Amino acid sequence: MRFLLLSLLCIGYERVSANIITTTVYVDSETGNDNHDGFSEKEAWQSLKKVNSVSFGPGAKILLKAGSMWFGHLHPRGSGTAQQPVVIDQYGTGSKPLIDGDGMTGKGVVYLYNQSYWEINNLEITNDSDKPGDRRGVEISAENHGLIHHVYLRNLHIHHIKGIIGNGHPEKRTAGIYITTVADDIKPTRYNDILIENCHIHHIQNQGIATSHEKGVFDYPEGEKWENRKMTNLIVRNNVIHHISKNAMIIRMTEGGLVERNLCYETATDITGNTIFSRTVRGTVFQYNEGFLNRSPDADGSLYDPDINSPGTIWQYSYSHDNAHGLVWFCTHKRDDDIIVRYNLSQNDKGALVYFNYAFSGASVYNNVFFIGEHVSPVIIRERSNTDHTYSFHNNIIYNRSEGATYRFALLGYKGVQNRTFGNNVFYGNHPKGEPDDPAKITEDPLFVSPGLGSIGLNTLDGYKVRKGSPALRSGSVIPNNGGIDFYGNKVDSQKIPNRGLYEGPGL
């Protein structure tokens, strides 16, 4: 009998050590009971309040029963380790467990504060209201804590977050997912290893996904302060984001990082905004994303925006179509250089397809395709007159069926200096006044397989490959450090003359 009692005590110690739970607990909104121990489905807890009242440690799992529903918020305490993160997930079959914030303000419906090594999966999260408010679906927050490691958000369904519509910082804090450093005046604080993957985010005011720093977004990404604040190893991929009041994503404070294979549509539905933009980042890569039906009523409205303080960013292999504006809208800082826009497709976008707006010191736009149908009248290339731009525009194909398309280059007599180089582009179809001088320009039909027939999905774009005999074949200019592959995954040999456009194959 004494041996049995000691054994039970040892089992209990493995589950709860120093008041920190390190095993699996179950939560069932219908048949659970907070007086249970929570360590089995039959002994499940019932409320989120119970979950929020305890701390979790390495190896713990918080499993919410499929089909359950709670009003309130989820804020469990504690942290895991690299080998044993704390995991939130569902158990059983049926719909994702639903957490309804019931109009709460001030924090995310799911909230972590100064916590590392968490993986949050398979939840449905909402927080609607009759009135706008300071609301977020998931909020990850840190303050004077040091390095926050390994926060993974996967397979979340976040919708109907009633935030605040607007352009200011309070409005941009209201989002489906928001990750931020609140303060670092006492101890440097930053994030490493953040993953947002396979989430469905829709009907959000004001942002879909936003990363931030309450002070650092105004810094230039260099020096000691930047090293103490930058977010490293961020990956945002395979998310579907739609019906967003402003931006699908604002990616701030990242060194490197990868934003890829996200599908974004019905954005800027209530206020101006580019679909995906960066601010105070260095070397972040945006690729294989698709954006359409940006509804911006005025400025912005493009798929991409290298915004203020975005040196070394790469925008590639993506598909922009049917937007209020076009592929890319430069809202850069005058020091920003080495910005690359390559192997992208713009199909039937409106407004400005490429807008060199704020000043920058260096950008390369090459091997992109701009298809302009008869029913749209975009500004193909636009420059702001009173700012300095240094850029090259090579190996692109402008396929223009529109009689209303135009160019709007900087006006002479303004302070801005335009150091621009055009080379080896194709200008086919209609030729608006002001078409750029290009010593190696081609005006013949590039012989696309079936241009203008792209639908939803990057897998619908084989029509932008070219046929044998195309003048675009092996007539481009060599671009150093060209990324190594084209839009379709074909190898691009930096030692050989490339094709013009986004296809590097031999011709079909």
N, C-alpha and C positions, 0 to 999 in steps of 0.2 A: 504493500500500500504506500509506503514511504517512497519507494522507487518510482511508482506511478506518479505521485505528486511532484517529485523533482523533474520527471520527464515533461509533465505538462507545463511546469514553470519554465523549463528551457525552451519549449516550443513558443510560449508566450513571449519570452525574451527575444527570440528571433524575429517575431512580428513587430514588437514594440520595444525599442531600445532607447532609454533616456527620453521617453515621451515622444519619440519620433517613429512613425510607422514606416517599415521597410519591406512590407509584403503587399499583397493584393487586397484591396477593399472593394466591396460591391455596393452600389447605390441604386435603389429602385423606388421611384416616386409613388408607386401605387401600393405595393405590399411590404415595403421596407419599414424599419422601425429604428429610430435613433438610439434606442436602448440596446439594440443588438450590438455584437462586437464587430460586424461588418466583414468578417473574414471568409464568408461563403455566400452563395446566392440565397440560401435559405435564411441567413442571418444578416441580410443586407441592411444598410442604413437607408433612411428615407430622404433626408433634406440636404440641400447644399450648405445650409448653415452648419450642419454637423461636419461636413468636409472642410469647411473654412475654419473650423475651430481647432484643427489639429495640424501638426507638421509632418511632412513626408521626407524620407531620406532615400539613399541609394537603393535601387531595385524596386521601389514601391510602384504599384499600379492602382490607379483610380478608375474603376470600370463602371460606367453608367449604363443602365439597362436600355436596350433598344426600345423605342416607342415611349419612353418616359418623357415627362415634361415638368419643368420647374419654372417658377417666376422668381426672379432675383438675380444674383450674380455668383460666379464661381471664383474664389480667390484662395486656393490652397497654399499653405506655407511650406518652406523648406527647399532643398536643392538635392539633386542627384550627383553622380560622378560621371566621368567620361566612360567608364566601363558599365555603369548602372544608372542610366538616367531615370527620372521619374516619368511615368507614362500615364496620360489620360486617354481613355478609349471607351468604346462601347462593348457590351457583351450581349449575347442573344441575337435573335434575328428580328428584322423589322426596320423601321425608319430610324434615322439617327436620333439620339437623345437631344431634346430641344431645351435650350435655356433662353427664356424670354426675360429681358431686362426690365420689362414692365414700366418703361419710361424713365428708369434711373438715369442720373447724370453724374458727371465728375470722374467716372472711371469706366473702363471697359467692362462689358458683361462677363467676359473671361479676362482675368487680370493677374499678371505676375509683377512683382516688385523686388528688385535686387536678387533675383533667383536665376540659377544656372542649371543646365542639364535637365531640360524639360522637353517632352514630346507630347503634343496635344493633337489628337486625331479624331475624326469622325463625329463631330458635333454639329448641330444646327443651332445658330445663334441669331437672335433678332432683338431689336429694341426700338419699337415704333412708338409714336406719340402724336397727339394732336398739335403739339407745339414744338418748334425747333429747340435744340438744347445741346449741351456739351456731352455728346454720346459717342461711344466707340464700341465696335463688336468685340475685338480682341485688342488688349493694350498690354504691351510689354514695356515696363518702365524701370529706369535705374537712376540712382542718385548717390553720388559720393561713395561708390562701392568698389571700384576697381574694374576688373575684366569680367564681363558677363559672357559665359560660354554656352553654346549649343542650345538654342531654342528652335524647335522644329514645329511648324504648324502645317498639318497635312489633312487633306480631304475634309475641310471644313465647309459648311454651307452657311454663309453669312449674308443676311438680307434684311431690308427694311430697317436700316439704322437712321433714325430721324435726327440728323445733325443740324448744322447751321450752314446755309448757303452763303458763300462770299469768298473774297480774295485775301483776306487777312489771315494772320497766323491762328487766331482762335478758331476761325472757320476751317482752316486746313488741318487742324487737329482732330476734327470730327471725321471718322473714317470707319471702313470695315475692319482694317487691321492697322494699328499704329504702334510703331516701335520707336522709343525716344530715350534720350538722356535728359533728365530733369535738371540736374545740377552737378558740377564737378569742381566747385570752388574749394573744397576741402581735400578731395582725393580724385585724381584722374579716373575717368569712368568711360568705358567703351564696350563694344560688342564684338564677338568673334563666333563664326559658325552659326549663321542664321539661315533657316530654310523655310520658304513658304511655297507649298507645292500642292497641286491638284485641288485647289480650293475653288468654290463657286461663290462669287461675290456679286451681289446685284441689289439694285434699288437702295442706293446709299447716298446720303447727303453728309459730307461734301466730297470725300475722296474714297477711292477703292482701297488702295494700299499706300501707306506713307511711312517712310523712315525719317528720323529727324534728330536734332539736338537743339534744345531750347535756346542755346547761345551760339553754338559752333557753326550753324549754317551760314553765318556772316563772314567766317574766316576763309582765307584762301587755302587750298589743300596742300600745304607744305609746312615744314618746320616742326618744332617740338610740340607746339600746341596741337597741330594736326595729328601727329603721331599718338598723342594721348587721347584723341577723340575719335579717330577714324573707325569705321566699322569694316571688319575684314571677313572674307569668306561668306559673303551674302549670296544666296541663290534664290531667285524668284522664278518659278517655272511651271508650265502646264496649268496655269490658272485660267478660269473663264470669268471675265469681269464685264458687267454690262449694266445699263441704266444707272449711270453715275452722274451726279449733278455737275461735277467738274472733271477732275483728272482720274483716269483709271489707276495711275501710279505716280507718286513723287518719290524718287529714289535720291536720298540725301546721305552725305557723310560716309560714302563708301570708297575704299581703296581696293581696286580690282572689282571683283564681284561679277555676277552673271545674271542677266534678266532675259529669259528665253522661253519660246514656245507658249506664249500667253495669247489668248484670244480676247480682244477688247472691242466692244461695240456699244452703240448708244451711250456715248460719253458726252460731257459738256451739255447735258440736257437742260440745265437751268442757268448756266453762266459760262463765260468764256473759259477755255482751257485746252491745252494740248493733251493728247491721250496719255502719253508716257513722257515724263521729263525728269532730268537730273538737276541737282543743285548741290554745289560743293562736293564734288566727287573727283576721283582721279583714276583713269584707266579702266573704268567700268565698261563692260561689253553688253550690248543690247542686240539680240539676234533671234531670228526665226519667230518674230512676233507678228501678229496680224491685228490691224485696227481698221474698223469701218464705221460709218454712220456717226462720226463726231458731229454734233449738232451746234457747235459754237456759233453764237449769233453775231460775233464781231471778230476781234483779234484771236490769235492762237488758232486752234482747230486742226492742227496737224497730228499725224501719228507720233512723231518724235520731236523733242526739244532738248538739245544740249543747252541747258540754262546756265545762269551765272556760275562761274567757277567750275567748269567741266573740262579741264585739260585731259588730253589723252583718251577720251572716250571713243568707243567704236560702235557704230550703228549699222548693222549689216543683216543680209539674208532675210529681209522682212517684207511684208505685203501691206501696203496702204491703199485703201480704195473707198470711193464714195464718201469722202470726208469733206467737212466744210472748208478745210485747207488741205495741204498736201503731205508730202513725205516728211519734211524736216523744216523746222522754224528755229533759227539760231538766235537765242537770247543770251548770248555769252558775255564773258568778261573780256576786256581788252587784252589781258595777259594770256588768255586761253589759246593753246596751240595743239597741233597734232590731233585734231578732231577728224575722224574718218567716217565717211558715209559711203558704203559700197555694196554692190550686188543686191540692191533692193528694187522692188517694183511699186510704182504708183499707177493705179488704174482708175481713171474717171474721177480723180479728186478735183475739188474746186479750189477757189481762192488762190493762194500762193503755193506752188508746188515745192519750191526751194526758196526760202526767204532768209537772206543774209541781213539780219536785223541789227542786233547790238554788235559792238566791235569785238573782234578777235584777232589773233596774230597768225593763225595758220589752220587751214582746213583743206581736206582732200575729198572731192566728190567724184567717184569714178565707178564705171561699169554698172550703172543703174539704168532702168528703163522707165520712161514716162509715157504711158499710153493716154492720149487725150481724145475722148470720143466727140462726136458731133454735137452732143447735147450739153457740153460743159464749156466754159470760157475762162480758164484759169490764167493767172499770171505765172508763166512757166518758171522764170527766174526773176526774183525781186531783190533789190538792194536798197537799204536805207541810205539816204544821201549824206547825212552828217556824221557818219561813223566810219572807222577804218576797218577794212577787210583785206586779208591776204588769203587767197584760195586758188586751187586748181580744179578744173572741171574737165575730166578726161574719160574717153571710152564709153560715154553714155549714149543712149538712144532715145531721142525725142520723136515719138510717133504721133503726129498731130493731125487729126481729122477735123478739128474745130476751126471755124472761120473767126471766132471771137477770142481765141487765145492771144495773149500778149507777152511782151517782156517789159520790165520796168527797172532799168538800171539807174544807178545814182546819177543825180543831175550835176552837171558841171557848175562850178562856182561855189559849192558848199565846202565846208572844212574837211569832210571825209576823204580819205585816200583809198582808192580801189586798186589793189595789186592782184589782178586776176589773170589766169592763164587758161585758155581753152585749147584743147587738142584732141584730135581723133574721135570726135563725136559724130553721130548720125543725126541729121535734122531732116526728117521725112514728112511729106504731106504738105500742109499749109505752112507758109513761111511768114510769120508776122514781122512787121517793121521792128528793126532793132535786133534781129536775130544775131547772135554773137559771131564775130569774126573768128574763124578757126582755120588755120593753114592746112589742116588735114581733114577738113569736113567732108562728109559724104551726104548726099541728098537723095540717093537711090533707095528704093524699097529694101529694107533689111531682110525681107522674106521670112517673117515670123511664120510659124506653123498655123496658128489661129489666134491672132491678137484680139484683145478685148473681150474674150470669153471666160476670163477667170471668174470663179464663183467664190463661195466661202470655203476657205481651207487652202493651205499652201500646196496641197496635192492636186489642185485644180489648174495649175499654171504651166503645164507643159506647152501650151500654145505660144509661150515666149521663147521657146527654143527656135533656132533658125534652120532653114533648109539649105541643102547643098547649093552652092553658087551664090550664097548671100555675100554682099560686099562687106558685111560685118566680120566675116571670118578672117582671122589672122591679119587684121589691119589696124589693131589698136596700138597704143603705146605701152611700153613696159613700165610697170609700177613696182618699185621695190617693196618688199614686205607686204605683199598683196593679200595675205590671209591664207593662201595655199589652195583654196577651193572656190568654186563658183556657187551660185544660188542652188544648183541641183546636186552639189557634191562632187562635181568633176574637178580633177586636179588642174590648178593653174600654175604653170611652170614660169617662175620669175626670170628664167633665162631665155624664154622664147616670146615672140610677138603674140600677144593675146587677142582674143576676139573683142569686139565692142559689144556692150550689153551685158546681161547677167548670165549668159550661157557660154561655156567654154568648150563645148563638145565639137565634133568634126562637121556637123551639119547633117540633117536628116533627109 
